[in-house]
Amino acid sequence: MQPNFKTIGILGKPSDPGIAETLTVLYQFLKQNHSVLIDNHCAQFITEAESSHINDFGKYCNLVIAVGGDGTFLAAARAIATFDIPLIGVNLGRLGFLVDISSDQLLENLTAILAGHFDQEQRYLLRAQIIRDNQVIHEETAVNEVVIHRWVTPSMIELTTKINGVFLNAQRSDGLIVSTPTGSTAYALSAGGPILHPSLQALVLVPLNPHAFSNRPIVIDDTAEIEINFSQTKQINALVTCDHVEIPEVVISDKILINKVPKPITILHPEGHDFFNTLRNKLSWSAGYHT
């Protein structure tokens, strides 16, 4: 059955060299049969289009298309996380694990998807809360990962981690990554963490340059509540980020709680989407091998 994508929102990275051309082609194609809303930051490229802030897309759109790289996709996903709106990623030439439609096959793939021919996938997000004096002082969501790391200091930070209230470990390190399966191919991978298949109901905790070599990544159930505390006795600079969105002014007396957001986001892929094929292409696995 053909889906009812009456209004489609589009956003992209304004500084990308190819964004103006791609957005124009996309807009001209979509406006033939759909209402189209452009993110404010990209409105300069299509002046005749109606524009809105990305945070308002959830109120008006039935589908959102992110044009650029994974960073653009992540921004879109966080903005519509509380709405039941599917998301499509268009790649403008970056590594792009999440943006899997190439610009040279854009119209062909979109024609099929808008006609109802697509593979649908759900990905879960994380919610990070900063607790101070028993009050939530800041809250942020992340598609890829929540990271606690040292900031503007040569010294390691000292962290203790509890899983569902049970003590896991204490570590001295540059920080800790708490990653979803989606984020396991991002920062966590570069820090030595495992790749998790997107269908796994799991999270991975990856230490950043730990002082003790025995401190290794660990995979846990994604229903767990993760509690992280600073265990040093004097204040040093530390930073918490959610998909590179900074949570400012974290102090050593703060408690960081991380949980899975109950409602997933929905990603639409071209038919025949294959996660393992994506890994081979993006990571250059089996280069030169032919089946």
C-alpha positions as a Python dict, from the first residue, in 0.01 Angstrom:
ca = {
    (1, 'M'): (0, 0, 0),
    (2, 'Q'): (130, 344, -90),
    (3, 'P'): (211, 547, 224),
    (4, 'N'): (52, 886, 282),
    (5, 'F'): (353, 1118, 295),
    (6, 'K'): (149, 1436, 251),
    (7, 'T'): (411, 1676, 385),
    (8, 'I'): (783, 1604, 359),
    (9, 'G'): (1052, 1791, 551),
    (10, 'I'): (1402, 1838, 412),
    (11, 'L'): (1719, 1944, 591),
    (12, 'G'): (2083, 1947, 495),
    (13, 'K'): (2423, 2083, 590),
    (14, 'P'): (2439, 2436, 442),
    (15, 'S'): (2820, 2436, 418),
    (16, 'D'): (2837, 2124, 200),
    (17, 'P'): (2955, 2210, -154),
    (18, 'G'): (2688, 1993, -317),
    (19, 'I'): (2394, 2087, -98),
    (20, 'A'): (2237, 2359, -317),
    (21, 'E'): (2219, 2140, -627),
    (22, 'T'): (2092, 1834, -442),
    (23, 'L'): (1828, 2025, -248),
    (24, 'T'): (1703, 2193, -564),
    (25, 'V'): (1667, 1863, -748),
    (26, 'L'): (1498, 1706, -446),
    (27, 'Y'): (1258, 1996, -395),
    (28, 'Q'): (1155, 2015, -760),
    (29, 'F'): (1088, 1642, -762),
    (30, 'L'): (888, 1631, -437),
    (31, 'K'): (672, 1941, -492),
    (32, 'Q'): (498, 1773, -786),
    (33, 'N'): (297, 1550, -551),
    (34, 'H'): (373, 1663, -196),
    (35, 'S'): (387, 1964, 29),
    (36, 'V'): (750, 2036, 111),
    (37, 'L'): (901, 2207, 416),
    (38, 'I'): (1265, 2320, 417),
    (39, 'D'): (1476, 2362, 728),
    (40, 'N'): (1545, 2730, 804),
    (41, 'H'): (1920, 2686, 763),
    (42, 'C'): (1873, 2566, 405),
    (43, 'A'): (1598, 2807, 303),
    (44, 'Q'): (1858, 3027, 130),
    (45, 'F'): (1896, 2766, -144),
    (46, 'I'): (1525, 2739, -231),
    (47, 'T'): (1371, 3078, -166),
    (48, 'E'): (1025, 2986, -297),
    (49, 'A'): (986, 2698, -52),
    (50, 'E'): (811, 2719, 283),
    (51, 'S'): (1060, 2690, 567),
    (52, 'S'): (1051, 2599, 935),
    (53, 'H'): (1289, 2520, 1220),
    (54, 'I'): (1380, 2152, 1230),
    (55, 'N'): (1237, 2123, 1581),
    (56, 'D'): (894, 2198, 1433),
    (57, 'F'): (911, 1931, 1162),
    (58, 'G'): (735, 1684, 1388),
    (59, 'K'): (424, 1905, 1400),
    (60, 'Y'): (380, 1927, 1025),
    (61, 'C'): (564, 1647, 843),
    (62, 'N'): (483, 1284, 764),
    (63, 'L'): (838, 1209, 643),
    (64, 'V'): (1179, 1375, 688),
    (65, 'I'): (1474, 1353, 448),
    (66, 'A'): (1823, 1435, 577),
    (67, 'V'): (2074, 1534, 307),
    (68, 'G'): (2445, 1526, 388),
    (69, 'G'): (2633, 1298, 626),
    (70, 'D'): (2560, 1107, 943),
    (71, 'G'): (2582, 1426, 1151),
    (72, 'T'): (2290, 1577, 961),
    (73, 'F'): (2097, 1253, 998),
    (74, 'L'): (2159, 1246, 1374),
    (75, 'A'): (2035, 1605, 1413),
    (76, 'A'): (1717, 1515, 1226),
    (77, 'A'): (1663, 1200, 1433),
    (78, 'R'): (1695, 1386, 1764),
    (79, 'A'): (1456, 1658, 1644),
    (80, 'I'): (1176, 1414, 1554),
    (81, 'A'): (1248, 1152, 1820),
    (82, 'T'): (920, 1210, 2006),
    (83, 'F'): (710, 1190, 1689),
    (84, 'D'): (614, 886, 1487),
    (85, 'I'): (780, 1009, 1167),
    (86, 'P'): (1009, 800, 942),
    (87, 'L'): (1346, 931, 832),
    (88, 'I'): (1545, 888, 509),
    (89, 'G'): (1917, 962, 470),
    (90, 'V'): (2078, 1092, 149),
    (91, 'N'): (2458, 1071, 129),
    (92, 'L'): (2662, 1353, -25),
    (93, 'G'): (2986, 1157, -38),
    (94, 'R'): (3093, 1104, 323),
    (95, 'L'): (3145, 773, 500),
    (96, 'G'): (2778, 769, 597),
    (97, 'F'): (2657, 454, 774),
    (98, 'L'): (2311, 604, 821),
    (99, 'V'): (2268, 800, 499),
    (100, 'D'): (2247, 513, 255),
    (101, 'I'): (2093, 671, -57),
    (102, 'S'): (2357, 812, -292),
    (103, 'S'): (2286, 1144, -463),
    (104, 'D'): (2327, 990, -810),
    (105, 'Q'): (2047, 740, -735),
    (106, 'L'): (1834, 983, -538),
    (107, 'L'): (1527, 1015, -759),
    (108, 'E'): (1519, 647, -851),
    (109, 'N'): (1526, 537, -488),
    (110, 'L'): (1282, 803, -370),
    (111, 'T'): (1031, 714, -639),
    (112, 'A'): (1027, 356, -512),
    (113, 'I'): (1013, 454, -144),
    (114, 'L'): (728, 702, -195),
    (115, 'A'): (539, 428, -377),
    (116, 'G'): (571, 205, -71),
    (117, 'H'): (867, -6, -180),
    (118, 'F'): (1115, 17, 107),
    (119, 'D'): (1271, -169, 398),
    (120, 'Q'): (1181, -30, 739),
    (121, 'E'): (1411, -37, 1040),
    (122, 'Q'): (1379, 87, 1396),
    (123, 'R'): (1666, 229, 1599),
    (124, 'Y'): (1657, 318, 1967),
    (125, 'L'): (1800, 631, 2126),
    (126, 'L'): (1960, 704, 2463),
    (127, 'R'): (1858, 965, 2716),
    (128, 'A'): (2125, 1118, 2940),
    (129, 'Q'): (2030, 1304, 3257),
    (130, 'I'): (2261, 1510, 3475),
    (131, 'I'): (2151, 1482, 3839),
    (132, 'R'): (2265, 1743, 4089),
    (133, 'D'): (2133, 1764, 4445),
    (134, 'N'): (1868, 1506, 4350),
    (135, 'Q'): (1738, 1728, 4068),
    (136, 'V'): (1761, 1677, 3691),
    (137, 'I'): (1947, 1987, 3575),
    (138, 'H'): (1997, 1882, 3212),
    (139, 'E'): (1861, 1617, 2978),
    (140, 'E'): (1962, 1528, 2622),
    (141, 'T'): (1903, 1246, 2372),
    (142, 'A'): (2154, 1061, 2157),
    (143, 'V'): (2121, 830, 1858),
    (144, 'N'): (2483, 717, 1857),
    (145, 'E'): (2641, 763, 2197),
    (146, 'V'): (2673, 944, 2526),
    (147, 'V'): (3035, 1025, 2612),
    (148, 'I'): (3188, 1137, 2940),
    (149, 'H'): (3544, 1259, 2886),
    (150, 'R'): (3816, 1482, 3022),
    (151, 'W'): (3817, 1837, 2889),
    (152, 'V'): (4094, 2096, 2875),
    (153, 'T'): (4311, 1903, 3119),
    (154, 'P'): (4607, 1665, 3088),
    (155, 'S'): (4479, 1456, 3379),
    (156, 'M'): (4268, 1143, 3352),
    (157, 'I'): (3924, 1142, 3509),
    (158, 'E'): (3812, 885, 3763),
    (159, 'L'): (3473, 723, 3705),
    (160, 'T'): (3261, 462, 3877),
    (161, 'T'): (2990, 280, 3685),
    (162, 'K'): (2681, 99, 3813),
    (163, 'I'): (2443, -113, 3606),
    (164, 'N'): (2090, -127, 3750),
    (165, 'G'): (2234, -12, 4080),
    (166, 'V'): (2501, -285, 4088),
    (167, 'F'): (2865, -173, 4095),
    (168, 'L'): (3044, -263, 3769),
    (169, 'N'): (3386, -100, 3795),
    (170, 'A'): (3600, 200, 3870),
    (171, 'Q'): (3839, 336, 3613),
    (172, 'R'): (4095, 606, 3548),
    (173, 'S'): (4080, 701, 3182),
    (174, 'D'): (4019, 978, 2933),
    (175, 'G'): (3649, 894, 2955),
    (176, 'L'): (3375, 646, 2875),
    (177, 'I'): (3151, 591, 2573),
    (178, 'V'): (2801, 447, 2616),
    (179, 'S'): (2689, 348, 2267),
    (180, 'T'): (2379, 213, 2099),
    (181, 'P'): (2414, -47, 1820),
    (182, 'T'): (2376, 246, 1580),
    (183, 'G'): (2672, 422, 1739),
    (184, 'S'): (2886, 108, 1748),
    (185, 'T'): (3019, 197, 1400),
    (186, 'A'): (3103, 553, 1509),
    (187, 'Y'): (3316, 685, 1798),
    (188, 'A'): (3292, 356, 1988),
    (189, 'L'): (3445, 169, 1694),
    (190, 'S'): (3740, 408, 1673),
    (191, 'A'): (3798, 353, 2046),
    (192, 'G'): (3822, -24, 2003),
    (193, 'G'): (3462, -124, 2070),
    (194, 'P'): (3278, -406, 1890),
    (195, 'I'): (3035, -360, 1602),
    (196, 'L'): (2681, -444, 1711),
    (197, 'H'): (2416, -546, 1461),
    (198, 'P'): (2134, -286, 1466),
    (199, 'S'): (1877, -551, 1561),
    (200, 'L'): (2053, -634, 1890),
    (201, 'Q'): (1888, -513, 2208),
    (202, 'A'): (2219, -413, 2361),
    (203, 'L'): (2446, -128, 2459),
    (204, 'V'): (2824, -120, 2468),
    (205, 'L'): (3043, 62, 2721),
    (206, 'V'): (3386, 150, 2580),
    (207, 'P'): (3659, 310, 2797),
    (208, 'L'): (3869, 583, 2638),
    (209, 'N'): (4242, 518, 2687),
    (210, 'P'): (4203, 346, 3026),
    (211, 'H'): (4496, 346, 3267),
    (212, 'A'): (4449, -27, 3331),
    (213, 'F'): (4483, -245, 3022),
    (214, 'S'): (4236, -493, 3174),
    (215, 'N'): (3957, -234, 3148),
    (216, 'R'): (3786, -350, 2829),
    (217, 'P'): (3458, -281, 2644),
    (218, 'I'): (3152, -460, 2776),
    (219, 'V'): (2815, -528, 2612),
    (220, 'I'): (2503, -509, 2830),
    (221, 'D'): (2127, -536, 2787),
    (222, 'D'): (1969, -217, 2656),
    (223, 'T'): (1702, -214, 2928),
    (224, 'A'): (1968, -143, 3190),
    (225, 'E'): (2001, 187, 3371),
    (226, 'I'): (2360, 307, 3367),
    (227, 'E'): (2479, 531, 3650),
    (228, 'I'): (2813, 708, 3625),
    (229, 'N'): (2979, 910, 3901),
    (230, 'F'): (3308, 1095, 3931),
    (231, 'S'): (3522, 949, 4208),
    (232, 'Q'): (3810, 1198, 4230),
    (233, 'T'): (3820, 1431, 4528),
    (234, 'K'): (3903, 1758, 4354),
    (235, 'Q'): (3725, 1932, 4071),
    (236, 'I'): (3870, 1889, 3723),
    (237, 'N'): (3722, 1969, 3386),
    (238, 'A'): (3494, 1706, 3237),
    (239, 'L'): (3241, 1715, 2956),
    (240, 'V'): (2935, 1509, 2865),
    (241, 'T'): (2831, 1494, 2500),
    (242, 'C'): (2534, 1334, 2325),
    (243, 'D'): (2615, 1281, 1957),
    (244, 'H'): (2864, 1570, 1998),
    (245, 'V'): (2599, 1799, 2152),
    (246, 'E'): (2768, 1932, 2465),
    (247, 'I'): (2610, 1931, 2811),
    (248, 'P'): (2788, 2218, 2985),
    (249, 'E'): (2908, 2276, 3340),
    (250, 'V'): (2936, 1920, 3465),
    (251, 'V'): (3094, 1901, 3811),
    (252, 'I'): (3237, 1603, 3996),
    (253, 'S'): (2943, 1587, 4240),
    (254, 'D'): (2701, 1525, 3950),
    (255, 'K'): (2548, 1186, 3877),
    (256, 'I'): (2493, 1084, 3515),
    (257, 'L'): (2203, 851, 3440),
    (258, 'I'): (2170, 691, 3097),
    (259, 'N'): (1864, 496, 2980),
    (260, 'K'): (1718, 378, 2651),
    (261, 'V'): (1437, 598, 2519),
    (262, 'P'): (1126, 374, 2502),
    (263, 'K'): (1015, 496, 2159),
    (264, 'P'): (1242, 418, 1860),
    (265, 'I'): (1293, 618, 1544),
    (266, 'T'): (1202, 462, 1209),
    (267, 'I'): (1445, 464, 917),
    (268, 'L'): (1336, 389, 561),
    (269, 'H'): (1589, 218, 333),
    (270, 'P'): (1570, 120, -35),
    (271, 'E'): (1448, -235, -80),
    (272, 'G'): (1722, -494, -34),
    (273, 'H'): (1908, -294, 230),
    (274, 'D'): (2183, -512, 381),
    (275, 'F'): (2375, -406, 694),
    (276, 'F'): (2664, -639, 616),
    (277, 'N'): (2694, -497, 267),
    (278, 'T'): (2710, -150, 423),
    (279, 'L'): (2994, -262, 648),
    (280, 'R'): (3186, -409, 357),
    (281, 'N'): (3147, -93, 150),
    (282, 'K'): (3210, 164, 423),
    (283, 'L'): (3499, -18, 592),
    (284, 'S'): (3652, -160, 271),
    (285, 'W'): (3620, -514, 398),
    (286, 'S'): (3702, -792, 149),
    (287, 'A'): (3847, -546, -102),
    (288, 'G'): (3930, -731, -423),
    (289, 'Y'): (3727, -1036, -322),
    (290, 'H'): (3466, -1157, -569),
    (291, 'T'): (3200, -1417, -500),
}
